[in-house]
Amino acid sequence: STVIFSTDYGDTQNLWAARFSGDGTTIGETGRITAGASQEIDPTCAANGSIAFANSDGRAYIAWLPFDAVRGGATGGLARITSGFAKEEHPSLSADGQRIAFISEQSGVRSVWIRDLTTRKETRVAPSAFVQRFPELSASGNRIAFSSYERDKRLVYTVASAGGTPELICADCLRATDWSRDETELLLMDGNPYRISTIHAVTGRRTVLIQHASFHALYGQFSPDNRWISFTVRRPNNRSWIAIAPLEGTARPIGEEAWIKVSEEGPEDRANWSANGKTLYFTSARDGRLCLWGQHIDLATHRLGGAAFSAYHFHPVPYTHLTLP
């Protein structure tokens, strides 16, 4: 009378149980029965009530790709930045390319770390017993926003990259995705369906920018001049739109009629701007593998300038195992 299945819970997969009556209707609420931080998948149930399942925990490392963002092409191959054996993920780079914030398990729990790419020094920024994810480094590299998983809640904090006491900025948000250039505002994912909001880093005032009644809006990124936003809208059939919209001269939330569709991709694909704002780079599996593509944007009209172009292919993975100098 019970179905055991694996499904997403935040950024992990856990096992859940749903009870059914004889006529196929559910009994009570569906409940989560495991709470690990990895991917708990493929459950198998025995007649005595025991459950076997796989706990999948991959290893990820941070790599660096020398890139000409104006021309739209790599100037070298991938090189691994970090040299440890712990899982590392979610890198966020300062505007000058000198510091990178990321998540590492080297302390035994997923925590925010920052690495000086000149000195190679790595520092744990906000020590905590709770799992931390999704660091966003400000353009200057002086502040970091991150998510913390605390007793089935996701909280967003900000903290100085040099360390200190984290400041709670949002108690009901999924994650921050970008800082404004003046570092007064953050883009957030919140709500259900997900929507994109701004929050003032000092006052906490929140404003909804992008939302849809039925679809998730996520992964917002400010343009370099803070006049536009790029984002992903998850659509039916495991597809999404990558789009941009103006921040000036539009009501809040920004109506769908002001959105400019850049590309149709997968549900996890996302975009970010080149430093001069003339190109939007995004992930795409349109050639069968997940690679980096670009789309030129006309700065006068913000209409698309020609067809999307291949910026870098990640197949086969051509990175070296060398640490950057």
N, C-alpha and C positions, 0 to 999 in steps of 0.2 A: 504493500500500500504506500510505499515511499520511493521516490525517485531521487537518487543522488547524482549531482551534476557539478561540473566546474564552470565558473563564469567569472568575468572581470569584477573586481572590487577595488576601485581606485586604480592603481597601477600594478596590481598583482592579480593573480587568479587564485580563488579559494574554492573549497567544496561547500555546496549548499544542499539542503534537503527540502523536498516538497511532498507533502502527504496528500493522498487522493482517496476519495470515497469510491464505492463500487460503481457509481454512474460516471466516474471520471472527473467530478468536480473537486476542487482543492479544499483541503481541510485546514483552517487556520492560515497563518502567515508562513511564507517561505523563510527558512532560517539558515544562517551561515554556520557551518559546523567546524571549519578550520579557520585559523587566523594567522597563517604564516606570511612572511614578507616576500617569499619567492613565488614561483608559478606552480600551484598545486593542481594537477591535471590527471585525466584518465582514470577515474575511480572504477574499481571493480568490487562488487558486494558478494559476500559469502552468506550461506544460509544461516550461519550462527550469529549474524549481525556484524561481523568484522568487515572493515573496508580497507582495501589496499589502493594506493594511489602513488603517482610519481610526483616528486618534489624537484622541479627543474630550476636550476640556478646557473645561468650562463655567465661567462666572463667577458667583460667589455673593457676596453682601454681607450685612452684619449690620444688622438693622433692630430697632426698638423699638416695642412695642405697649403704650400705656397701658391698664391692665386692672384692673378691680375683681374680685379673685380670690374675694372673699366672696360678692358678688352673682352673679358668673359672667358678666361681659360686658365688652366693651371700652369705654373712656371716651374714645377718640379713634382716629385712624387710624395706620397704620404710618408710621414715620419712619426714614429711613436714618441710622444712627449714624456709620458710617465713610465717608470720602470719597475713599479711594484707588482705584486701578484694578486692584490685585492681587486675586486670589481670596481670599475670607475665608469661614471656615466654623467650625462647632462652637462657638458662643458658650456661655459659662458665666458666670452672674451671681452676684455676692456677695449676701448676704441683705439688706443695706441698699440695694442697687441703685446703689451708687456706683462699682463697678469691674466690668469684664467681661474675662474671658480668652477668647481666640479664636485660631484658626490663620490666618496670613496668609503669602502668598508675596512680600511686598514686599521681603524681603531676598534673594530669588532661590531660596530653598528654603522649604518649608512649615515654619514655626516657630511657637512659642508666643509670643503677644504679650498684653499687658494694657493696657487703656485706662482712664484715670480719666475718668469721665463728667462730672465737674465742670470739670476743667482741660483736658480733651480731649487730654492727653498720652498718647502711645502708647510703650511700651517693649518691646523684645524681651527675653524673660525668660531663656531658656537657650540662647544661641547654639550652634549645632552644624551640622556638615556633613550630618547625617542628617535624614531627613524626620521631623517630629513631628506628631502628631495627637491629637485627643480630649482637650483640656484640661478638667480639673474643678477649679473654684475652690472653696475651702472657704467655709463660711458667713461667716466673718469677713473673707474676702478676702485672708488672709495667706499661704496656701499653695496651690500648684497641683500636681495630679497630671496626668501626660500620658504618651502612648505614643510610643516612638521606634522607627523601623524601621532596624535595624542589621544589614546583611549577612544578609538573609532571616530575621531574628529580630525579634520584637516585645517590647520591654522597657518596663516601667512605672517611671517616676521620680516623685519629688516634689521640689519646689523652692520656696523662698520667693518670693512674688510680687514682692518688691523686687529679686529677682535673687540670684545666688550659685551655688554648685556643686550640681547636681542629685544626689540620693541615689537609687540603685537600690533599688526596693522589691520588684520581682518580675521574674524573668528568663524566666518561661514563661507570661505572662498577655497577654491581648489588649488590655485597656484597663480603666481605672477608670471607674466610672459615677456615684459619689457619695461624699461624706464624711459621717461622723457629725457631729452638731452639736458635740460636744466635740473633734472633729478628731483623735481617737485611732484611728479605723478608716476603712478605705476599702472600698467595694463594688467587686468585680472581676468581669470575665468571663474565664474560663479553661476548660481542659479540652476534651474532644471526646467527645460533643456539648458545646456550650458549657454552662457552669453558672455560678451566681452564688456567689461566696465573699466572705467578709470577710478582710481582712488588717490586722493591727495595725501602725500607722504607725511604731512604734519597734522592737518585737520581731520583726516579720515573721511572727508566728504566723498561719496561715491556717486558716479553717474554712469548709467547704462549707455553704451555706444552702439553695439551691434547685438541684435537678438532676432530670433525667429520663433514663431509660435509652435512649430513642429520639429525643427532641426537644431542640432547643436552648432553654435558658433564658438570658435576657439582659436588659439595660437595667434593672438593679435600682436602686431609689430608696428611701432611708429616708423614713419619715413624719417630720414635724417633731418628734415626741416620741421618735423612735427606737424605737418599740415595734412598728412594722409595716414591711413592705416591699412595694413594688409591683414588678411585673416583667412581661415578655413571654415567652410560651412558643410557639415556632413549631410549628405543627401541619401535617399533610398538606394537600395541595391548595392550597398557597400561602396558608394562613390562620394565624392565631395567636390565642392567648388573652391578654388583658390581665387580670392577676389581682393579688390582694393576699394576704398571709399574716402571721400574728402572729409576732413574734420572741420574745415572752415565753411561758414555759410550754410550749415545743415542743422536741422532739428535733432534733438536727442530723444530716443534712439535714432540713428541714421536710417532712413527708410530704404527699403530694398531697391527702390527705383534709382537710388544714387550709387548702388554697388556696380562696379565694373568687373565683370568676370574675366579672369586671366587664363584659367585652365581648369579642366575637369580631371581629377585625379582620384587617389584612394583615400580612405577615411583618416589615415594618419599622416598624410602628406601636408607639408607646411611650407611657408615662404619667409624670406627676409630680404631687405633692401641692400643694394650696393651703397657704398659710402657717399656717392654723389646722387643717389636717388634715381638714377636713369635706368636701372635694371632691377628686376625682381627675380631672385633666385629661389628655386623650389625643388623639392624632391619629387621624383616621378618614376614609376615602373612601366612607362609606356613602351620601352623596348624589351620588356620581360625581366629586367633587373632594376633594383632601386638605385637610381643615379641622380646626379645634379643637373638641372636644366635652368635656363635663363630666359627671361622675356624682357626685351627692351620696352621702356615706357617713355612716351613723349612728355617732356616736362611741362610744355605749354598746355596740353589738353589732357594729359594722363591717359590717353588712349594707347592701345598696344601698337608698338612699332615693329611690324612684321611678324613672322612666325617665331615660335619658341625655338631655342637652339640648345644643343647639347653642350653643357659646360664642363662636365667631368664624368667619366664612366668608372664605377667602382668594381667592375668585373673584368678579369679576375682582380682580387684585392692586391694592389701593387705596392703596399707599404713596406718599408724596411723596419727592422727591429732596432734601429738606432735612436738614441735619445738626442733631442735637439741640442746644439751647442748653447 
